[in-house]
Amino acid sequence: MISELKLNNFRCFETSTINLSPGINFFYGPNGSGKTSILEAIYMCSSGKSFKSSNIKSLISFDQDFFSINAYDSNKGYTLNLVKGRASPISIKINNTKSTTSALLKEFPATAIHNNTFSFANASPDFRRKILDRSLFVSSPNFSETWFGFYRSLKQRNSSLKKGLIDNIDVWNQKVSEEGIALDINRITFFEDSLSELNNIFNRLKPSPMVDKLNKVNIEFFSGWDKENQLYELLTQNQKKDLFSKTTTQGPHKADIKILINSMDAKQILSRGEQKILSILWCCSQNEVLRKKYNIDATLIIDDIKSELDNATFEVFLNLLNFLDNQVIFSCIDDHFSSKINPNYKDFKKFHVEQLR
């Protein structure tokens, strides 16, 4: 986890050094003060990307030629340096050695919840898969080989389907099946571990009428195909349909985490605030798996915590902070949080963003 962050020419920050707590970090200040920019910079240390803009060049301060982000992990003794110039690609160095975005995720794992992705229930299956797969990339050294192997084979099968190369398809049926089953097993194992941790979190948050309601949510993993059929058999059976569609219609690339209440889509029943707190709890459950099973500390980033949350759902979040062991970094416009600080909160640290510029 990041213990020190240095920003140079990053959005509204000319130069700034921020010493983070390994526990709870709270940033507050008015709109436009730079709260989201700090969280954005921390997330970049994990992904090399912004959760707010696809154009990284736009993060460079006005009238400057580059931005840099320097981070330090005191637990590992690791240093990170990100530099992006207006006319040059992003440069990534870990411990002064050139590195890649995939290495960032493994060394500085983090998940961000922000206004565009606050509801996992309302998000796309692709988004929910990515949240699960990110944790697997972090926890399993061989997962990237499995993941890329499957998607390479899937691409080849789809290419054969588009070109009508019938003689080639069975070869790719076998490859997609073998690698897809390995991918599916990885996903199911981590999902079931996360679901177990989510139930543990629910139990620790009780008694609470809001938690009782959330506990009625049924979260299921769908592998992307009907498990009554073996994947290879299904791909073979679907060959005619897939040739017509020119794409592979079933398989692990269609996997999803289904969030249901009484067999109905939870987004139709839960309020926006309930959807947001459930998303936060699910991320915490995945981070708990990483910490307990793999000894990996992952950071949870939440932009604008009070957005969508009413008093009942915000109270669940406050109670959650009582027993979290991972680093949490969140922002809010107002400092109304201070009056609710519990002395049991782990290493609580508060930042007035305007004083950091």
C-alpha positions in Angstrom: 0.0 0.0 0.0 1.1 3.6 -0.6 2.5 5.4 2.4 3.8 8.5 0.7 2.5 10.3 -2.5 4.3 13.1 -4.3 2.5 15.0 -7.1 4.1 17.4 -9.6 2.1 19.2 -12.3 -0.8 16.8 -11.7 -4.1 18.6 -12.5 -4.4 21.5 -9.9 -1.4 20.4 -7.9 1.9 22.1 -8.8 3.8 20.2 -6.1 2.4 18.3 -3.1 3.6 15.6 -0.7 1.0 13.5 1.1 1.8 11.0 3.9 -1.0 8.4 3.9 -2.1 6.2 6.8 -2.1 2.4 6.4 -5.6 2.6 7.7 -8.3 5.1 7.1 -7.6 8.3 5.1 -10.3 11.0 4.7 -10.0 13.9 2.2 -12.4 16.8 2.4 -12.9 20.2 0.7 -15.2 22.1 -1.6 -15.8 21.1 -5.2 -12.8 21.9 -7.4 -10.3 21.7 -4.5 -8.6 18.6 -5.8 -10.1 15.7 -3.7 -10.9 13.6 -6.7 -7.5 14.4 -8.3 -5.7 12.9 -5.3 -7.7 9.7 -5.4 -7.2 9.6 -9.2 -3.4 9.8 -8.7 -3.5 7.0 -6.1 -5.5 4.9 -8.5 -3.0 5.6 -11.3 -0.3 4.0 -9.1 -2.3 0.8 -9.4 -3.4 0.9 -13.0 -1.5 3.5 -15.0 -4.9 4.9 -15.9 -7.4 7.5 -14.6 -10.8 6.5 -13.4 -12.1 9.9 -14.6 -10.5 10.5 -18.0 -9.4 8.2 -20.8 -7.0 11.0 -22.0 -4.1 10.9 -19.6 -2.5 13.9 -21.2 -5.4 16.0 -19.9 -4.1 15.3 -16.3 -1.0 17.5 -17.0 -1.4 20.9 -15.3 -2.2 23.8 -17.6 1.0 25.4 -19.2 3.2 22.5 -18.1 4.9 19.9 -20.3 4.5 16.8 -18.0 3.2 15.4 -14.8 4.9 13.0 -12.4 3.6 10.9 -9.6 6.0 9.4 -7.1 4.9 6.9 -4.5 6.5 4.9 -1.7 5.4 1.7 0.0 7.0 1.6 3.4 6.0 -2.0 4.0 7.7 -3.4 0.9 10.3 -0.6 0.6 9.2 -0.1 -3.0 9.3 3.1 -4.9 7.2 4.0 -7.9 7.7 6.8 -10.5 5.1 7.7 -13.2 5.9 10.4 -15.7 3.7 11.5 -18.6 4.7 14.2 -21.1 2.5 15.8 -23.7 4.3 14.2 -26.6 5.6 11.0 -24.9 4.0 7.8 -23.6 3.7 7.3 -19.9 6.9 6.1 -18.2 6.6 3.6 -15.4 9.4 2.7 -13.0 9.3 0.5 -10.0 12.4 0.7 -7.8 14.1 2.7 -10.6 13.5 -0.2 -13.1 11.3 0.3 -16.2 8.0 -1.6 -15.6 4.5 -2.1 -17.0 0.9 -1.4 -16.0 0.3 -5.1 -15.1 3.1 -4.9 -12.6 1.5 -1.8 -11.0 -1.6 -3.8 -10.2 0.4 -6.6 -8.6 2.6 -4.3 -6.5 0.1 -1.6 -5.6 -3.4 -3.3 -5.8 -6.4 -0.9 -5.5 -10.1 -0.8 -6.4 -11.9 2.5 -7.0 -15.6 3.3 -6.5 -16.6 6.6 -8.0 -19.7 8.3 -9.4 -19.6 6.4 -12.7 -19.3 2.9 -11.1 -20.9 3.2 -7.7 -23.4 0.5 -8.4 -22.1 -2.9 -9.3 -25.7 -4.1 -9.6 -26.4 -1.5 -12.3 -23.0 -2.1 -14.1 -22.3 -4.3 -17.1 -21.3 -8.0 -16.8 -18.0 -7.0 -18.3 -17.4 -4.5 -15.4 -18.3 -7.1 -12.8 -16.0 -9.7 -14.4 -13.1 -7.1 -14.4 -13.5 -6.5 -10.7 -13.2 -10.2 -10.0 -10.4 -10.7 -12.5 -8.4 -7.8 -11.1 -8.1 -9.6 -7.7 -7.1 -12.8 -9.5 -4.4 -11.1 -11.4 -3.1 -9.9 -8.0 -3.4 -13.1 -6.1 -2.4 -15.8 -8.6 1.0 -15.8 -10.4 -0.4 -18.0 -13.2 -3.7 -16.3 -13.7 -2.5 -13.9 -16.3 -1.2 -16.8 -18.4 -4.6 -18.5 -18.1 -6.5 -15.3 -18.8 -4.5 -14.2 -21.9 -4.4 -17.8 -23.2 -8.2 -18.1 -23.2 -8.8 -14.7 -24.8 -6.1 -15.4 -27.5 -7.9 -18.7 -28.4 -11.3 -17.0 -28.3 -10.0 -14.4 -30.7 -8.8 -17.1 -33.1 -12.1 -18.9 -32.9 -14.0 -15.7 -33.6 -11.7 -15.0 -36.5 -12.5 -18.5 -38.0 -16.2 -17.9 -37.5 -16.1 -14.6 -39.3 -14.1 -16.0 -42.2 -16.2 -19.2 -42.3 -13.2 -21.4 -41.8 -15.1 -24.5 -40.7 -12.2 -26.9 -40.7 -10.3 -24.7 -38.2 -13.1 -24.2 -35.7 -12.9 -27.6 -33.9 -9.2 -27.0 -33.1 -10.2 -23.7 -31.4 -13.2 -25.4 -29.7 -10.7 -27.6 -27.9 -8.4 -24.7 -27.0 -11.2 -22.4 -25.8 -12.6 -25.2 -23.8 -9.4 -26.2 -22.1 -8.3 -22.7 -21.2 -11.9 -21.6 -20.5 -12.4 -24.3 -17.9 -9.1 -23.3 -16.1 -10.3 -19.7 -16.1 -13.7 -20.6 -14.8 -12.2 -22.6 -11.9 -10.1 -19.7 -10.8 -13.0 -17.3 -10.9 -15.4 -19.7 -9.0 -12.8 -20.3 -6.3 -12.2 -16.6 -5.7 -15.9 -15.7 -5.9 -16.8 -18.3 -3.3 -14.1 -17.1 -1.0 -15.3 -13.5 -1.4 -19.0 -14.5 -0.8 -17.9 -16.2 2.4 -16.1 -13.0 3.5 -19.1 -10.9 2.6 -21.2 -13.0 4.9 -18.6 -12.5 7.7 -18.9 -8.7 7.1 -22.7 -8.8 7.3 -22.5 -10.7 10.6 -20.1 -8.2 12.1 -22.3 -5.3 11.0 -25.4 -6.7 12.7 -27.7 -5.7 14.3 -28.9 -3.3 11.6 -32.1 -3.2 9.7 -30.2 -2.0 6.6 -27.7 -4.9 6.8 -30.6 -7.3 7.3 -32.1 -6.0 4.0 -28.7 -6.3 2.2 -28.3 -9.8 3.6 -31.3 -10.9 1.6 -29.5 -10.1 -1.7 -28.5 -13.3 -3.5 -25.2 -13.0 -5.2 -24.5 -15.8 -7.7 -21.6 -16.5 -10.1 -22.6 -17.4 -13.7 -19.8 -19.1 -15.7 -21.1 -17.9 -19.0 -22.6 -21.1 -20.2 -25.1 -23.8 -19.1 -23.2 -26.1 -16.8 -25.4 -29.0 -17.8 -23.2 -29.2 -20.9 -19.4 -29.6 -21.0 -17.9 -26.4 -22.6 -16.4 -28.3 -25.5 -19.7 -30.0 -26.3 -21.5 -26.7 -26.1 -19.1 -25.0 -28.4 -19.5 -27.9 -30.9 -23.3 -27.7 -30.6 -23.3 -24.0 -31.0 -21.1 -24.0 -34.1 -23.8 -23.4 -36.6 -25.4 -20.7 -34.6 -22.0 -19.1 -33.9 -21.1 -19.2 -37.7 -24.3 -17.3 -38.3 -23.6 -14.8 -35.5 -19.9 -14.7 -36.5 -18.9 -14.7 -32.8 -18.8 -17.1 -29.8 -22.1 -16.8 -28.0 -21.3 -18.7 -24.8 -18.3 -19.2 -22.7 -16.2 -17.6 -19.9 -16.2 -14.3 -21.8 -19.9 -14.1 -20.9 -19.4 -14.8 -17.2 -21.2 -12.5 -14.7 -21.8 -12.0 -11.1 -25.6 -11.8 -10.7 -27.0 -9.7 -7.9 -30.6 -10.7 -7.2 -33.5 -10.3 -4.7 -36.2 -13.0 -4.9 -34.9 -13.9 -8.4 -35.3 -10.3 -9.5 -32.4 -8.0 -10.6 -31.4 -6.1 -7.4 -31.1 -2.8 -9.2 -34.8 -2.8 -9.6 -35.4 -3.1 -5.9 -32.4 -1.5 -4.1 -32.1 2.3 -3.8 -29.0 3.9 -5.3 -27.5 4.3 -1.8 -28.1 0.6 -1.0 -26.5 -0.3 -4.3 -23.5 1.8 -3.5 -23.0 0.4 0.0 -23.4 -3.1 -1.3 -20.6 -2.4 -3.9 -18.4 -1.1 -1.1 -19.0 -4.2 1.0 -18.3 -6.5 -2.0 -15.0 -4.8 -2.7 -14.1 -5.1 1.0 -14.9 -8.8 0.9 -12.5 -9.3 -2.1 -9.8 -7.4 -0.2 -10.3 -9.5 2.8 -9.7 -12.6 0.7 -6.5 -11.1 -0.6 -5.3 -10.2 2.9 -6.3 -13.4 4.7 -5.6 -16.0 2.0 -2.7 -14.4 0.1 -1.2 -12.0 2.6 -1.8 -9.1 0.1 -2.8 -5.6 1.3 -5.2 -4.0 -1.2 -6.5 -0.4 -1.1 -10.1 0.7 -1.4 -10.6 4.1 -3.0 -14.1 5.8 -2.7 -14.7 9.1 -4.3 -17.4 11.3 -2.8 -18.6 8.9 -0.2 -21.8 10.7 0.8 -23.1 10.8 -2.8 -26.1 8.5 -3.0 -25.9 7.4 0.7 -28.6 8.4 3.1 -28.2 8.3 6.9 -29.0 4.6 7.1 -26.5 3.5 4.4 -23.9 6.0 5.7 -24.2 4.5 9.2 -23.4 1.1 7.7 -20.2 2.5 6.2 -19.2 4.1 9.5 -19.7 0.8 11.3 -17.7 -1.0 8.6 -14.7 1.2 9.3 -14.6 -0.2 12.9 -13.0 -3.5 11.8 -11.4 -3.0 8.4 -7.7 -3.9 8.4 -7.0 -2.8 4.8 -6.2 0.8 3.7 -9.3 2.9 2.8 -9.0 6.2 1.1 -12.2 8.3 0.6 -13.4 11.8 0.0 -16.3 14.1 0.9 -17.2 17.7 0.3 -17.9 18.4 4.0 -16.1 17.6 7.2 -19.2 16.3 8.9 -17.4 12.9 9.2 -15.1 14.2 12.0 -17.9 14.3 14.6 -18.6 10.6 14.0 -15.0 9.4 14.3 -14.7 6.3 16.5 -11.6 5.8 18.5 -11.5 2.2 17.3 -10.9 3.3 13.7 -7.5 2.0 12.6 -4.9 4.8 12.1 -7.5 7.4 11.1 -6.0 10.4 9.2 -7.9 13.5 7.9 -6.7 15.9 5.2 -8.1 19.3 4.3 -7.3 19.3 0.5 -6.9 23.0 0.1 -4.0 22.9 2.6 -2.2 20.4 0.5 -1.9 22.6 -2.6 
